Amino acid sequence: MLKEKGSHREKLSGVFAPITTPFDEEGNLLLDKLASNIEKLNQSRLRGYLVLGTNGEFKSLSEAERRRVLETVMKASSRDKVVMAGTGHESTVLSIANTKEAGAMGVHFASLIAPSFFAKKMTDQVLSRHFRLIADASPVPVLLYNNPEVAVLTFSTGLIGEVSRHPNIVGMKDTSKGNFASYLLAADPDFNLLAGSANFFFEALVMGGVGGVLSIANFAPEACCRVYDLWRAGKLEEARREQYRLMTLNQKVSGRYGVAGVKAAMDLAGFYGGPPRSPLLPLTPEEKKRLRDDLSASGFLSADSP
């Protein structure tokens, strides 16, 4: 029997790290490094993790590799952490299969990005049917993932208004620019919206969001959690100041360099980032130096950081 959507709010409230996938220079998976990163993040105040998302380079992984990554995270994650898993595929049938498999592994939520190969055919009617069929078959609650930069299209408020009323579609990670308030107004009151960017994390919380899935939480989890904690405590001016620091950091890392920048920052902060998988390129030595200087100047790295 499905739970009421509002009952999921506690598990979704807080900061989540969209976990990166470690590779060596030849593009081989380094599952021991992944487990080590998770074990370090377990010590933080993060609410949990999003596995097999954009920062996880999920499109560059085979189905077998995705399974191994998810198995590794589930094994390494501490029991207090909430795990979301990206299970979306270009087809409804494979999305359902992936979602059922992730549910059997013990994930708490499935995250569904929109199919994008036939983007011009992805009307509200098509997407609504796609998401509803997956949610009907899913053994775990479903979250949508709205990321126009990689999925080409932006969810309409009409679509969100409709699917948010499905009993097993309980929320959405929104990475689009300037649409958060419109989604809040259109969605079912119990629909849980999470900011998908540190650029508007505090703004999203003030408007009614429940948390955030923030790329910089991979290497600066406590800085992200500080904004959330200050907001929860009603210390809005302090939270606003910390938000400005997060925005500056995000623009210098993820905004400037993408996944490769997040991974380079992880290396500097004592995690394993490593290179992205080809065709993505790692940062050049000059870019790495600029990143290190920027992070040091921003106060996120000590003078003796590697």
C-alpha positions, 0 to 999 in steps of 0.5 A: 500500500502506498504511503501518503506523499506528505509522509516522504517529506522528512526523508527528502528534507535536507541536502543530497550529493549527486554522487560522481562516478570514479574512473581511472585515466583509461576510463575504468570504474574504480569502485573502491574509490567510490566506496571510500568517497561514500564512507567519507560523506557518511560522516557529514550532515548530508541527508543522502545521495543521488546515484546515477545522475548527471554528475554520475555520468550515467549516460556514459555507463553500461547497464552492468556498470550502473548496477555495480555503481548502485550496488557499491553505494548501497553497500557503503552508505550508512543507514541514516542516509537516504539514497535516490537512484537515477533509473530513467531510460529512453524507453518506458519498458527499460525505465520500469525494469531499471526502477524495479531493479533499483527498488530490489536493491533497497533504494528509497526513491527512483529519479526519472529524467525525461527521454530526450532522443525524440525530444520533439515528440515529448509532449505533455501527454507523452511524458505524463503517460511515460511517468505514470506507467513507471510510477504505477509499476515502481516498488518505491516512490518516484521523483522527477528530474527536470534538467533542460541542459542535458534533457533538452526539454523543460517540464511545463507547469501543466505537466507537473500539475498533472503528474504531481497528483499521482500517488507514487510521484512524490517530488522533483529535483528542478535544475531549470532556471527561473521555474521553481516558483511556478512549479510550486504553485502548479503542483499538489501541496504534498509534492516535494520540490528540491533545488537542483543547483546551489545557485538558487538553493536558499531561494528555493527553501524560502519559497517552499522547497524541501531541500537540494541536490547540489553538485558542490556537496560532493566536496563541500557538504558542510557548507551546503548543510550550513545554509539549510540548517540556518534556514531551518533555525530561522537565521535568514540573514546568516543563511543568505550570506552563506548562500552567496558563498555557495553561489560563488563557489558553484559558479567557479566549479560546476558552472565553469567546468561542469563534471570535470570541475566537480571532480577536480575540486573533490581531489583538492578537498581530500576525496577521489574525483579523478578524470571524467570518462571520455569524451569529456576532458579533465581540467588542464594543469592551468585550469586546476591551478586556477580552481585551487586558487579560487577555492583557497581565496573563497575559504573552502581550502586550507593553505596546505591542501594538496 
